[in-house]
Amino acid sequence: MGEQSDFASVSATVTEADTARALGSGDVDVLGTPRVLALAEAATVRAAAASLAPGQTSVGTHVELDHLAPSPIGATVRAEAQLVDRTARRLTFEVRLTQDGRPMATGRVTRAVVDRDRFGAAQASTDDRG
């Protein structure tokens, strides 16, 4: 995955709030899978920005994720996203998370390209219906 407009990364240090125990996804004090997913999605949001026109945003629609290794509190993890397929309304990314250069998660994330105002209006309409 090289540095280019369809690539982005984010890094984070694992805190107690990021653990499986704190997130309710397990009972161990290592980076929880929900946080792994959030980091992967954050990288895809950054990578998607280069593919969006003004007024557009993207929303996650499909995820495949393999959480391969634990990361303890205090570890720094890096999430990388590389755009691998683009259509008019869909962006697909390969994602990889590493700790000290070692793979700790891999997968694919698909994001739909939407009009930000129309999407927000549709959500407001749904909220009004209760």
C-alpha positions in Angstrom: 0.0 0.0 0.0 1.8 3.1 -1.2 1.2 6.8 -0.3 -1.2 8.1 -2.9 -4.5 9.9 -3.1 -6.5 6.7 -2.7 -4.5 5.7 0.4 -4.8 6.9 3.9 -3.8 5.8 7.4 -4.6 6.6 11.0 -2.7 5.7 14.1 -3.9 5.3 17.7 -2.5 4.2 21.0 -4.5 1.5 22.7 -6.1 2.8 26.0 -8.2 1.0 28.6 -11.3 2.5 26.8 -10.4 0.6 23.6 -10.2 -2.8 25.2 -12.6 -5.7 24.6 -13.6 -5.6 28.3 -14.5 -1.9 28.1 -16.3 -2.2 24.8 -18.3 -5.3 25.9 -16.9 -7.5 23.1 -14.9 -9.8 25.4 -13.4 -10.0 28.9 -9.7 -9.3 28.1 -7.7 -6.1 28.3 -6.5 -5.9 24.7 -7.7 -3.9 21.7 -11.3 -4.8 21.1 -12.6 -5.8 17.6 -15.1 -2.9 17.6 -12.3 -0.4 18.0 -10.3 -2.3 15.3 -13.2 -1.8 13.0 -13.6 1.9 13.9 -9.9 2.5 13.1 -10.2 0.7 9.7 -13.3 2.8 8.9 -11.5 6.0 9.9 -8.8 5.2 7.4 -11.3 4.5 4.7 -13.1 7.8 5.3 -9.8 9.6 4.9 -8.9 7.6 1.7 -12.4 8.2 0.3 -12.1 12.0 0.5 -10.1 12.2 -2.7 -12.9 10.4 -4.6 -15.7 12.6 -3.4 -17.2 15.6 -5.2 -18.3 18.7 -3.2 -21.5 17.9 -1.3 -20.8 14.1 -1.3 -19.9 11.9 1.7 -19.6 8.2 2.1 -21.2 5.7 4.5 -20.1 2.2 5.4 -22.2 -0.6 3.8 -20.2 -3.8 4.1 -17.2 -5.0 6.2 -15.1 -8.2 6.1 -12.5 -8.2 8.9 -10.1 -10.7 10.3 -8.7 -9.7 13.7 -5.5 -11.7 13.8 -3.5 -10.8 16.9 -4.0 -9.0 20.2 -2.7 -5.5 20.9 -2.1 -4.6 24.6 -2.9 -1.3 26.3 -0.1 1.2 25.4 0.6 -0.3 22.0 0.4 1.9 18.9 -1.6 0.5 16.0 -1.8 1.8 12.5 -4.8 1.4 10.2 -4.2 1.7 6.4 -6.8 1.8 3.7 -6.2 1.4 0.0 -8.9 2.0 -2.6 -9.1 -1.1 -4.8 -12.4 -0.7 -6.7 -14.4 2.3 -7.6 -17.8 2.7 -9.3 -20.0 5.7 -9.5 -21.6 5.1 -6.1 -19.4 2.5 -4.4 -15.8 2.5 -3.1 -14.1 -0.7 -1.9 -11.0 -0.6 0.2 -8.5 -3.2 1.4 -7.6 -2.4 5.0 -4.7 -3.5 7.2 -3.9 -2.8 10.8 -0.4 -3.3 12.1 1.4 -3.0 15.4 5.1 -2.5 15.2 4.9 -3.5 11.5 3.2 -6.8 12.3 -0.2 -7.5 10.9 -3.0 -7.6 13.5 -6.0 -7.3 11.3 -6.9 -7.4 7.6 -10.1 -7.0 5.6 -12.2 -5.1 3.1 -14.6 -2.2 3.7 -17.2 -1.0 1.1 -18.5 2.6 1.3 -21.5 4.0 -0.6 -21.1 7.5 -2.0 -24.1 9.6 -1.1 -25.3 13.2 -1.3 -24.7 14.6 2.2 -27.8 16.8 2.3 -30.1 14.2 0.8 -28.8 11.5 3.1 -29.3 13.8 6.2 -32.8 14.7 5.0 -33.7 11.0 4.6 -32.4 10.4 8.2 -34.5 13.3 9.6 -37.6 12.0 7.8 -37.0 8.5 9.4 -36.6 10.1 12.8 -39.8 12.0 12.5 -41.7 8.8 11.8 -40.6 7.5 15.1 
